Amino acid sequence: MLPEEVMKQAAMEMTDWKGCGMSVMEMSHRSKEYITIAEKAEKDLREIMSIPDNYKVLFLQGGASAQFAMVPMNLLRGKDTADYINTGAWSKKAIAEAKLFCKVNIAASSETSKFTTIPLRSDWQLNPEAAYVHYTPNETIGGVEFHSIPDVGNVPLVADMSSTILSRPVDVSKYGVIYAGAQKNIGPAGLTIAIVRDDLIGQTIPATPTMLSYETHSKADSMYNTPPTYSWYIAGLVFEWIKNKGGLNKMAEMNKRKADKLYSVIDNSDFYRNPVEPVSRSWMNVPFTLANPELDGKFLEQAKAAGLVTLKGHRSVGGMRASIYNAMPEEGVDALIALMKDFEKNNS
Ligand SMILES: *Cc1c(COP(=O)(O)O)cnc(C)c1O
């Protein structure tokens, strides 16, 4: 979901942005008007995430998937190995891509628990020679989430925050790189945000394409070539919305309340089930199955009739998944809970 207020404002401004006679979609990315929009978005993001001055905020394309390659290309810096933590489907994709560039040490994995847990930090086998440590704070498909930042000493910590960025306050200074595709919790698809510590920029591996170097985008304020202007603009409206709502502390409070409610309904029934250990459950993505999977189709149909959509679980795991990102109001979760209780009563 996107916040309704944001979409209404975008609709209002759609054909004529603040009386300039043009839609944001029609503006040159080098125009005075667009630069105002772009700079304000970055300023607001820096403010809501308290991003320190020694970090660059890059507005990129290629999705989180392109970052799977950009991270090793930019961060290996003469080393030939990196540590990865494997907590599920997205970790695996990042690992497979990194293997094109370096040796990958799987420092910890929760594969033996079928990715229903987060490996304890005390069990990680970090390689002292690693160029960086990569992990996925929230596994969007499995619904497992780290609820604290792992301490990895002085080695740069890299996080794929695609599905949890802006869900709560985060200490950016603990990271070397944070990246996120915009389409989960920021705005429309097409934009990728990378927050990169200064000292990690400018030491790419040989033959790194210009477009895949953080330095290119850093030096050009993310305008080396045409950025995804409209997505950047909408992201800016979302940052402003978060600010007006009370910032990331407020987002965290709302997100935790929404998630707690939903897990409590699941846990208090034999009809629904979530396999993730309670301390590692995601605030953003709540997968659940029915005791009788033959009822999945019927559940989804009744949900749709009640206006509750996009609940089908990821094709790799089946069942259901409620993605309750920032913009999902608590009433949305309440409506899902009402449907779940009703469905359980009528089908058990
Ligand atoms: C969705 C997602 C991705 C893939 O993002 P793209 O922008 O489509 O490349 C990667 N990692 C995580 C954690 C995701 O949720």
The ligand as a Tripos MOL2 file, in Angstrom:
@<TRIPOS>MOLECULE
LIG
   15    15     1     0     0
SMALL
NO_CHARGES

@<TRIPOS>ATOM
      1 C1         11.6270   -7.5840   -2.8780 C.3       1 LIG1
      2 C2         12.9680   -7.8510   -2.3270 C.ar      1 LIG1
      3 C3         14.1230   -7.9090   -3.1310 C.ar      1 LIG1
      4 C4         14.0640   -7.7530   -4.6270 C.3       1 LIG1
      5 O1         13.9040   -6.4400   -4.9250 O.3       1 LIG1
      6 P1         13.9250   -5.9030   -6.4470 P.3       1 LIG1
      7 O2         13.8340   -4.4340   -6.1940 O.co2     1 LIG1
      8 O3         12.7270   -6.4770   -7.1220 O.co2     1 LIG1
      9 O4         15.1970   -6.3140   -7.0790 O.co2     1 LIG1
     10 C5         15.3330   -8.1250   -2.5300 C.ar      1 LIG1
     11 N1         15.4300   -8.2800   -1.2020 N.ar      1 LIG1
     12 C6         14.3630   -8.2370   -0.3930 C.ar      1 LIG1
     13 C7         14.5390   -8.4150    1.0860 C.3       1 LIG1
     14 C8         13.0980   -8.0230   -0.9260 C.ar      1 LIG1
     15 O5         12.0190   -7.9730   -0.1240 O.3       1 LIG1
@<TRIPOS>BOND
     1     1     2 1
     2     2     3 ar
     3     2    14 ar
     4     3     4 1
     5     3    10 ar
     6     4     5 1
     7     5     6 1
     8     6     7 2
     9     6     8 1
    10     6     9 1
    11    10    11 ar
    12    11    12 ar
    13    12    13 1
    14    12    14 ar
    15    14    15 1
@<TRIPOS>SUBSTRUCTURE
     1 LIG1         1 GROUP 0 **** ****
